[in-house]
């Protein structure tokens, strides 16, 4: 009984992490189609929208017996090696976290048009972006990341050593998405003069 309850709590935490990464609750059929596409882009594994709907309880009258493969793929999608490693860290995920943001930040509205930034995060990710104005950027170099040269995004605030959330990412003709860089350890941003 306790292990069954714990398993349900861990799966709920995993679903919350997926929704946090997607930037919204998954409540409509199209949300699961978008998630399925994002999972494939990030992990190269396919989970059908129907499988995701079952796990989230969107399909009401269906028995849910989640396969290990499904949980492993979702755990990889949110940045873990597999579901087991996610569960090992799950006690830290549900903590309330808050604090003062350090002054070491970049307000992108103060950048000039054409200015370049080098953004790095662990383990060996690196992008060089060009500011197009109004907090809009284009990627001009990309190393060891799913982001590609030519991708565009919006971002209005970058904080050193904190996760970087890129909004309205246009990636290889896919529907607009949100991307997080440095989810665990944050990013380092260097402004090129």
Secondary structure as GFF3:
##gff-version 3
##sequence-region A 1 193
A	DSSP	alpha_helix	2	22	.	.	.	ID=ss1
A	DSSP	alpha_helix	29	43	.	.	.	ID=ss2
A	DSSP	alpha_helix	49	56	.	.	.	ID=ss3
A	DSSP	alpha_helix	68	77	.	.	.	ID=ss4
A	DSSP	alpha_helix	83	93	.	.	.	ID=ss5
A	DSSP	beta_strand	105	107	.	.	.	ID=ss6
A	DSSP	three_ten_helix	108	110	.	.	.	ID=ss7
A	DSSP	beta_strand	116	121	.	.	.	ID=ss8
A	DSSP	beta_strand	125	133	.	.	.	ID=ss9
A	DSSP	beta_strand	136	143	.	.	.	ID=ss10
A	DSSP	beta_strand	152	154	.	.	.	ID=ss11
A	DSSP	beta_strand	157	159	.	.	.	ID=ss12
A	DSSP	beta_strand	164	170	.	.	.	ID=ss13
A	DSSP	beta_strand	177	181	.	.	.	ID=ss14
A	DSSP	beta_strand	187	191	.	.	.	ID=ss15
###
